[in-house]
Amino acid sequence: VTTTASITQNSKNFSADVLNVSEGGIYVSTREKISLEDKIQFAMKLMGFSFSGEGKISWENQSGKFDKPEGYGIAFTRVSGSLIYNCILFWM
C-alpha cells in the first residue's frame, strides 16, 4: 500500500510517501531532516478513510538500507479513528 501523508514537525509542513503501515506506526519515505524522538503530527488516507494523529520518530534510514528508500519509522502515540484503522489493517 502506498499513500501520501501530510507531516508537521514543529512548524515545518511536508508530504511523504507512506510505504509501510502497521498497528503501531508507519514508515515514510522523505529526505526531510528529522531527528530521532522528534514528535510529529500526520494526516493520511487508507482505502478512502482519513486518519490523523501524533507520533514520534522511532528509527531512521538515511542511507537507503533495508531495501527501503531514505526515510523514517514513526511510532504512533495517538491515532484518530483507531478502530477503523485496525479493521483496515486486518483486511489488508
C-alpha positions in Angstrom: 0.0 0.0 0.0 1.4 3.4 -1.0 -0.3 6.6 0.1 0.9 10.1 0.9 0.9 11.6 4.4 0.9 15.2 5.4 3.5 15.6 8.1 4.0 18.5 10.6 7.2 18.7 12.6 7.5 21.8 14.8 6.3 24.4 12.3 7.6 22.6 9.2 5.0 21.0 6.9 5.8 18.5 4.2 4.4 15.5 2.4 5.9 12.0 2.5 5.1 8.7 0.8 3.8 6.1 3.3 5.5 2.8 2.3 4.5 0.6 5.2 1.7 0.6 7.7 1.3 -1.4 10.8 -0.7 -1.4 14.0 1.9 0.6 15.8 3.2 3.0 13.1 4.2 3.8 9.6 7.4 4.1 7.5 7.6 7.2 5.4 10.0 8.0 2.6 11.4 11.5 2.7 14.7 13.4 2.6 13.5 15.9 5.1 15.8 16.1 8.1 14.1 14.9 11.3 15.8 13.8 14.5 15.1 10.6 16.4 12.5 11.1 19.1 11.1 14.2 17.3 7.3 14.5 17.8 5.2 14.9 14.6 1.6 15.2 13.6 0.3 13.3 10.5 -2.8 13.0 8.3 -3.3 10.4 5.6 -5.9 8.3 3.8 -6.2 4.5 3.7 -8.8 2.8 1.5 -10.8 6.0 1.4 -10.8 6.6 5.1 -9.0 9.6 6.6 -6.7 9.3 9.7 -4.7 11.7 11.6 -2.7 11.6 14.8 0.6 12.1 16.5 3.8 10.1 16.7 7.5 10.2 17.3 10.4 9.3 15.1 11.5 5.8 16.2 14.1 5.0 13.6 15.8 6.5 10.6 17.1 5.1 7.4 19.2 7.9 5.8 21.4 5.5 3.9 18.6 3.8 2.0 19.3 0.4 3.7 16.9 -2.4 4.4 15.5 -2.4 0.8 13.8 0.9 1.6 14.4 4.4 0.3 15.6 7.1 2.7 13.0 7.8 5.4 11.8 7.3 8.9 9.8 5.0 11.1 7.1 6.8 13.0 5.6 5.1 16.2 2.1 6.2 16.8 1.3 7.9 20.1 -2.3 8.8 19.1 -4.5 7.9 16.1 -7.9 9.3 15.4 -10.3 6.6 14.1 -8.0 3.8 15.5 -10.8 1.2 15.5 -11.4 1.7 11.7 -7.6 1.9 11.1 -7.1 -1.5 12.8 -10.0 -3.0 10.8 -8.4 -1.8 7.6 -5.1 -3.4 8.6 -6.9 -6.7 9.3 -8.3 -6.7 5.7 -5.1 -5.7 4.0 
